[in-house]
């Protein structure tokens, strides 16, 4: 989903997973489908339309296990993806506290994020004090609005300049002005209410925003759309996170009972899986574009995956039945993103979404952030132009209850899957995985992009051993919600604080009522009054126990057992 859980004990030394010989399928005459086995149409010769991949429910063309080949007219050697020439999201602004510095890891780079009130800007700097290499994110903002390292009190402004070294004598040389006393500052900007940074602190990139901007998603700037945002640290890597979000076929199974999906005409099992029609229309080193049954899909490398009823570019628009999009997508895909936990919320939604179907628009925006091997971060938002009032009534943390359940329901599957992919070698993904159906078109296309333009791995620039993953922690730590989400979400953090306080109040009330009973034994009290006090004490105690259980399952740990749902 950096994502290490702060309450854990220190894990044993990391386990190195060494590649093993590729397994052989025991099925007779297996026919896995490769990216090259997808049907290619003949698009007009242009750079924006390199190839077309058609995927439908019709019988598959003859699959092969041959590795992907470069598209015609492309030079793979000159189109390698540059991981350090792109903007990366750090956190949603709504989840950053201006009063304290925040430590985050992105692309293996430890940064400190803090609000510079002197420049009225968020700053992203290297999370290392040049004095003794202490983390600046453990520091504080002093009374002059400077970032202070609390190890020895060195202070820095928003430009990274050291403004104070308390240990330096006032009549000595101005050592705080030396270059070695400065902290590296990364270019940063706020777009779509998300803080982005450029992962290169070289001064020549100081004005990079003038020529290179973060990906623009129009609906996130449209005031007619509601767009609640959330984030979570994920205990598996970037590539597994991206491919999972692009996989609609797993939803009825991995998220059974949590998300609504359209019912197929012929139901072959309890969950209602069905063949899917997906057409990939463009692929290059900047990502790809595809058409799905209910809308459009864009992968904007390296972080953004967008599925929407509307195309990102007008020229990508083609004929689509609006009634089908609105009736199926908005009702099933849209509302499935929100697991409402009370009858009140459900009724409010039904009230809010009444109106014409033809004007409904919905997008699913997933922003996937590489953190380190085996670690990633997800920022998500589901902008829509219907049911807007519900987001103004219900606090964000209520929506996060169901969204975290959805993330938890396939978390262990993906955590284990990542280790098995590494054992066989990520570059051998297509050979190791048996892909007999065409519902995996987006996943196959992403893996093709990842293999061709990035060598099947994130460029960590030597900071990590690519064959090294963190050891698998106990299940309760793997599924931990507090340090992976609650601590990083302003709404859930506040709800956790207030609900804990309310639990204590209920316990105090229960004890106080018992005390009243003890005191009034010597005082005349009617049997009715005595019964009321007893019932109130019991209910208060029972409510406090229920609330304690709710807090634990909502904000700390909620397991998901597929065999019991």
NUZAPA-975569 format. One record per residue (C-alpha): residue in three letters; x, y, z. Coordinates in steps of 0.001 Angstrom, whole numbers, plus 500000, padded with zeros to 6 digits. Example, Ala and Ser with C-alpha at 12.3 -4.5 7.8 and 13.67 -1.06 7.14 Angstrom:
<pts>
ala512300495500507800ser513670498940507140
</pts>
This chain:
<pts>
unk500000500000500000unk507399503238504923unk504347500915505387unk506146499196508263unk503927499077511281unk505290501122514107unk504012498818516814unk505913495821515558unk508984494479517161unk512056494590514996unk511816491792512411unk514562489264511901unk517086489832509172unk515392490100505749unk514875486960503761unk516392486769500314unk514198485072497757unk516355483481495096unk514899482816491683unk513960479181491107unk513613477318487829unk510269478019486251unk507651475480487207unk505931473391484560unk502178473202484352unk500752469762485034unk497732470370482812unk497787468629479436unk498741470904476558unk498454474215478426unk497917477248476209unk498866480379478104unk498200483612476328unk501054486034475908unk500882489749475231unk501857489052471614unk499068486540471182unk496448489240471541unk494793490246468278unk496403493272466642unk494411495578464459unk495957497877461892unk495751501428463188unk496739504474461139unk500510505018461292unk500887507519464098unk502916507788467268unk499810508077469418unk498386504765468223unk501143502202468155unk499003499096468319unk495567497792469129unk494837494815471321unk491338493425471080unk490039491358473959unk486562489901474042unk484650486876475187unk485235485120471882unk487595482096471693unk491240482972472208unk493683483075469339unk496528480623469464unk498610481629472483unk502355481379472785unk504958481645475486unk507264483839473454unk508492487016475128unk506985490381474118unk508375491943470972unk508834495675470317unk506000497354468427unk506672498375464827unk508238501777464560unk509440501890468173unk512982501749469420unk512847500047472796unk516426500988473602unk515641504713473330unk512234504566475048unk513233503231478445unk511109504751481157unk512950507277483327unk511622506819486860unk513354509988488058unk511914512293485396unk508352512153486718unk506275513697489478unk505279511486492413unk502419512042494856unk503353512158498511unk500081512593500423unk496639514208500130unk496705517711501580unk493685516983503788unk495751514382505678unk498758516605506354unk498954518552509624unk500531521995509210unk501700522011512820unk504127519083512536unk506631517643510025unk505768514347508324unk508205511639507291unk507435509749504077unk509290507420501738unk508741507574497976unk510877505766495383unk513179504745498225unk513807508406499069unk513137509456502666unk511605512918502660unk510220515251505285unk507059517185504415unk506296520357506349unk504350523584506052unk506529526662505644unk504313529409506974unk506835532057505935unk506329531153502272unk502825529671502717unk503897526506500918unk504342522827501569unk508000521860501403unk509537518487500592unk513124518072501804unk515624515326502447unk514720513723505775unk518286513902507069unk519939516523509237unk523420517250507806unk524874517373511329unk524551513779512549unk522035512377510026unk519069512387512435unk515592512326510792unk514156515827510493unk510659514335510434unk511079513665514167unk511629517382514691unk509254520285515089unk508284523665513625unk509745526391515867unk508176529742516766unk509788531402513731unk508337528871511327unk511600526995510757unk512099523249510689unk514100522293513767unk516054519090514260unk515364518089517850unk518641516198518196unk520837519294518504unk518508522156517593unk519748523008514104unk517104525023512223unk516353525233508479unk514167527412506313unk512053526355503333unk514989526715500949unk517017524202502954unk519396526851504313unk520604526357507864unk519547529382509904unk520805528384513328unk523469526166514878unk523072526745518643unk526490525223519402unk528360527680517130unk529904530620519055unk528430533983517944unk531876535512517440unk533161532533515411unk532911531801511693unk529344531650510299unk529377527867509917unk525593527784509431unk526105529406506023unk528390526639504761unk527022524496501949unk527532521363504037unk525006522706506573unk522169522865504018unk519407520307503430unk518427519178499932unk515056520529498785unk512925518767496162unk510654520630493734unk507053520232494881unk503570521380493978unk499952520850494972unk497623519550492260unk494182517992492734unk494598518617496498unk497533516187496504unk501147517106497235unk503544515994494464unk507322516129494368unk510072515725491771unk512583513095492971unk515708515037492048unk517074517865494187unk519617519049491623unk519273522879491323unk518746522565487563unk515300521088488322unk514278524022490505unk511822525306487879unk510861521929486415unk507185522749487018unk507373525288484175unk507976522548481600unk506732519375483266unk503570519069485349unk501924516213487274unk499220514236485428unk496056516289484995unk492733514579485718unk489910516926484689unk487169515588486950unk489318516286490018unk489130519978489177unk485430519988488264unk483388521624491084unk480295519593490124unk482070516374491186unk482450515097494716unk485869513634495370unk486667512294498817unk490249511064499014unk491962508407501133unk495376506796501460unk496924503639502859unk500360502045503047unk500340498610501406unk502526495603502400unk503292494534498828unk505070496152495920unk504137498703493291unk503775496333490333unk501473493917492184unk499360496841493411unk498932498307489917unk498069495037488201unk495526494153490892unk493690497459490485unk493533496864486727unk491935493451487147unk488102493628487121unk487732489842486941unk488840489316490547unk486206491621492064unk483300489129492414unk485607486603494092unk488281488375496153unk485760491010497304unk482688488809497550unk480028490384499743unk481809493741499790unk481176495126496303unk478143495072494074unk478681493805490547unk476322493376487629unk474709489959487393unk475544487958484271unk472782486583482061unk473885483056482877unk475269482588486362unk477859479797486499unk478722480123490189unk477750481889493400unk479872484958492727unk478741485632489163unk481996485774487229unk481685486305483478unk483786486908480330unk484915490519479900unk485405492618476800unk488453494904476926unk490212496587474004unk493692498049474467unk494143500778471898unk497448502458472615unk500677501551474441unk503919503469474762unk506433504297477470unk504020506847478948unk501339504221479611unk498330502923477725unk494658503529476940unk491858500958476773unk488109500567476332unk486050498468478704unk482423497409478522unk481302500274480707unk483834502985479917unk487488503846479476unk490754503029481238unk494016504974481284unk497350504090482810unk499445507252483098unk502909506004483968unk504106505516486525unk501439506197489149unk497930506919487880unk495296504382486876unk491963505898485876unk488789504015484969unk485941506282483933unk482696506641482053unk484405509480480170unk487632509338478116unk490629511302479330unk491097512778475856unk488246513762473560unk489897512069470581unk489709508730472410unk485933508909472617unk483948506383470610unk480384505150470526unk479122503837473824unk475611503171475020unk474955505802477667unk472049503883479186unk474268500851479778unk477094502933481205unk474885504841483596unk472655501969484661unk475411499399485176unk478477501446485989unk477059504088488261unk474822501708490123unk477179498742490475unk480727500019490103unk480095503427491611unk478169502426494691unk480331499346495180unk483212501648496012unk481428502751499163unk480601500132501764unk478079502053503830unk477753500742507338unk474397502018508437unk470826502082507191unk470834505861507473unk473693506201505046unk472146503765502569unk468829505603502590unk470595508930502195unk472415507626499129unk469182506457497538unk467694509867498220unk470688511744496812unk471078509852493551unk467525510276492308unk467506512046488977unk468211511474485282unk470638508654484528unk472011510064481304unk474081512777482992unk475803510609485571unk479570510488485367unk481916508446487518unk485645507813487676unk487780505512489787unk491170507129490363unk493972505047491870unk497390506597492433unk500030503947493116unk503290505037494717unk506482502944494778unk507922503076498301unk510511500288498439unk510647496597497450unk507580494947498964unk506102498295500004unk503808500733498216unk501269503437498997unk497813503895497507unk495892507149497205unk492381506756495863unk489366508896495069unk486121508176493226unk484867511459491737unk481243511478490594unk478621514085489733unk475728512315491472unk475068511618495142unk477147514683495955unk475217515583499108unk476137512331500865unk479794513312501080unk478846516538502822unk476758514733505426unk478774511624506238unk482378512004507512unk485182510440505491unk486027507807508081unk482631506124507594unk483456505490503928unk486935504282504868unk485475501411506919unk484267499593503827unk487145500680501616unk489654499236504062unk487677495978504145unk488012495789500371unk491767496330500575unk492053493722503330unk490052491065501493unk492817490358498960unk495795491719500901unk497205488348501953unk496675486892498472unk498747489652496897unk501406489644499610unk502058485950498944unk501692486310495172unk504464488905495087unk506900486470496690unk506027483763494198unk506548486170491297unk509966487078492679unk510931483413493053unk510285482852489357unk511652486231488274unk509389489244487488unk510688489265483919unk509252485746483556unk505779486730484731unk504098485867481436unk505833482481481333unk505148481624484971unk501459482594484923unk498861480626482974unk496602483166481237unk494023481200479224unk491257483850479125unk491106487389477867unk489786489030481029unk493426489728481982unk494061492097479052unk494857495134481200unk497103493114483497unk498961491618480543unk499362495067478988unk500717496540482208unk503208493696482549unk504196494258478941unk504803497954479673unk506680497094482873unk508897494528481136unk509612496456477965unk510142499972479283unk511460499259482770unk513108495840482674unk510400494364484956unk511535496367487989unk511399499807489546unk514663501691489207unk515769501989492840unk519215503273491751unk521094500790493880unk519336501668497131unk517848498170497446unk518623494632496420unk515810493737493957unk515864490116495175unk515171491211498755unk511701491537500285unk510732492234503895unk509866489067505844unk506183488234506163unk504963489434509577unk502270487772511708unk498807488101510202unk497628490675512733unk500556492929511823unk500171492308508106unk496544493476508249unk497223496335510681unk495124499377509904unk496265501839512520unk499794502547511327unk499055501892507659unk495977504126507494unk494509505634510662unk497681507459511701unk497906508916508174unk494228509871507813unk493039513009509603unk489390511879509620unk489988508349510939unk492534509600513466unk490029512059514900unk487238509448514948unk489541506983516717unk490356509571519374unk486735510552520040unk485375507002520032unk488046505938522514unk487032508838524746unk483368507847524452unk484239504272525434unk485888505545528615unk482831507712529361unk480534504688529078unk482725502748531479unk482706505620533970unk478927505890533718unk478569502159534374unk480788502315537467unk479062505490538702unk475633503880538452unk476836500878540438unk478155503321543036unk474762505008543169unk473178501632543872unk475595500987546726unk475016504411548307unk471241504230548036unk470956500887549815unk470427502822553020unk467996505220551374unk464458504450550455unk464257503846546682unk461424502363544761unk461920499057543011unk461241500733539651unk463966503330540186unk466386500667541366unk465650498560538280unk466225501553535987unk469627502213537539unk470628498549537211unk469544498382533567unk471351501645532767unk474571500339534367unk474380497059532438unk473647498825529140unk476495501268529651unk478918498442530322unk477647496412527351unk477860499460525077unk481442500132526150unk482421496531525365unk480711496662521966unk482373499980521175unk485764498581522167unk485243495698519724unk484095498104516989unk487140500333517462unk489505497379517277unk487958495913514121unk487586499294512415unk490843501020513264unk493281498246514158unk492687494748512784unk489925493077510816unk490744489704509309unk489019488374506209unk488423484651505783unk487212483769502280unk486099480310503385unk483512481791505734unk481854484425503514
</pts>
